[in-house]
Amino acid sequence: MDKRWYDTHEETLETLEIFKTLDRESRKRLSNDIIDIANQIKSIHREEDEPVLSIGLERVLGLYQSSNSRRWYDKQRDLNTAIKTISTLPREDFLNIMEGLCVSLQD
């Protein structure tokens, strides 16, 4: 299977594996929280003097390919929306969210 740009990030892989073990309601609540966090970060970036203009071709292609629903989380509507939402953030923000989730969910 082709790797998405974030598949090389260990905490992202661990977080998605943890998500897989959660019940539907817990996944839904966490997905909504992720979307809220992403929207707050986007709001902060809009207020910056020089906002980030592009997320990069590799990430745009990944968002397009997610419509093929090849991954288990592509078929989970709430989680799919959350992943797509944070995938449009700057890479560092995406990775920070995944690292935070990984640490929080392992406790």
N, C-alpha and C positions, 0 to 999 in steps of 0.2 A: 504494500500500500504506500502511496506517495506520502511524504511527510509534509505537514503544514509548517509554516515558519515557526510556530511556537512548539512544535513537537520535540525540539531539541532542548527545551527548558524543563529540567527535572521536576521543579515544583508544579508546573502546569500539568504534567503527566500524572503526578501524585494526586493533585487536586481533582482532576477528572476521574481518577480511579475511586477516590473517596466519594465523589458525587454519585458514582455508579451504585454504591452500596446504600445510599440514602433512600428513604421512602419518598413517594411522589410529592407529598405535602412539604416535606423538609426541602426537597430540591426546588420546589416552586418558591418557597419563602426566600431561600438563599439566592435564587435567580433574580427575584425582585429586588433584593438588597444590592446585588451586583449592578443591576441596571441603575438603581438610585445613585450608587457611588460613581458610576461612569458618567452619569448626567451631571453630577456635582463637579467632577474633574473637567468635563467639557466646558462647563460654565466658567470655571477658573481660567481655562486656556483662552476662552473668548475675550476675557478681560486683559490678557497679556498684551504688551506693546507689539510684539511680533508673534502672532499665533502660528502654530504649525500648519503648513498649507497642504501637505500631502502625507498619506500613510504609506506610500510606496507601492510599486507595481506588484510585488510578491504578495502583499497583504490584500490588495484589491482582487487579485486572482484567487486567493484563498476564500474571500467572501463570496465570489462568484461560484466557485466550485462547491461551496457548502450547500448550494441549492440541489446538488446531486444526492444529498442525504446518505453519504457512505458511512459516516461515523454514528455510533449509537446515540450520541448527544445531539446530532442533527435531527433526530426523530423525536426528541423531547422538546416540545415547543418553547416552554419557558426557558430552559437552559440554552437552547439554540439561540434564542433572542438575546440572552445575557452574553453569551460568547461573542456573537456578532457585534453587540454594542461595545464591549470592551476591546474588541479587535480593531475598532476604528480609533482608539486612543493611541497616543504616541507609545511606541514599543516599551519604553521604560515604565510608563503608567500601567500598561497591561501586565507586565512581569511583576511589578510591585503588588498589584491586586492579587495575582495568583500566588505569590509568595506569602502574602498575608492570610489568604484563605487556607493555604496548605498548613501553616502553623496553627491557625485557629481550629481547623477541623481535626487535626491530629490529637488535640488535647482531650 
